[in-house]
Amino acid sequence: MNDQAKASATLLVQKLASVRAPGRLLVGIAGIPASGKSEFALLVTKHVNTLLHDRDEKAVLVGLDGWHLTRAELDAMDDPKLAHDKRGAHWTFDGAAYVAFVRALKKAPSGVITAPSFDHAVKDPTPHAVAIHPHHRIVVIEGLYTFLSAEPWCQAGELLDERWLIQISLDEAQERLVKRHVISGVAKDDEEAVWRANINDVPNGQFLLANLLNPTKVIQSVHDPALVKS
């Protein structure tokens, strides 16, 4: 997908020319689990910054995983076991905080804005982990629900200048998920990996595809060994 990432980065730099400074160009990249959205977003951001190397303007990447509800917040829900089992569903994220973040990006281009990230070692978000400075005039946000049509997510999605969907068949995504779960140790074997994919990842992907704002660009995912992580 590197060639597609390069072409997409060129498009963003061209579009930035029409955004009056100090305004920002906000890009949401979504896709079902294992579509390759994380790797693609990383490549796009890298290529944008290569193109902008002789300018003060830069791109920055933010992951939606930072808005996961904490394990303590899941524990406080009516059904804590279900909440933990379904972690990754849209209702296990702080959608309102994500909306507030995107609004801040639009309204306060002259200040420093922070975003959380996700610490996989402790399995919880890290607040204020990513700093978005005024020179970050292209902000790439990747994650399942970046432009979900459901409330409150749609309020953020409608503020995005670009909404890109990474497209992949459910069968291929499931194959990647099974490999990912086994390699990462989340599942002990293929059988458990299939169960984990079917119980959470696949339903989340189906929900996403049924509840998206219209994408401004659709990018076909292609096989890449690196994408089993995305």
Buried (B, 14 or more C-beta within 10 A) or exposed (E): BBEBBBEBBEBBBEBBEEBEEEBBBBBBBBBBBBBBBBBBBBBBBBBBBEBBEEEEBBBBBBBBBBBBBBBEBBEEBEEEEEBEBBBBBBEBBBBBBBBBBBEBBBEBBEEEBBBBBBEEEEEBBEEEBBEBEBEBBBBBBBBBBBBBBBEBBBBBBEBBBBBBBBBBEEEEBBBBBBBBBBEEEEBEEEEBBBEBBEEBBBBBBEBBBEBBBEBBEEBEBEEBEBBBEB
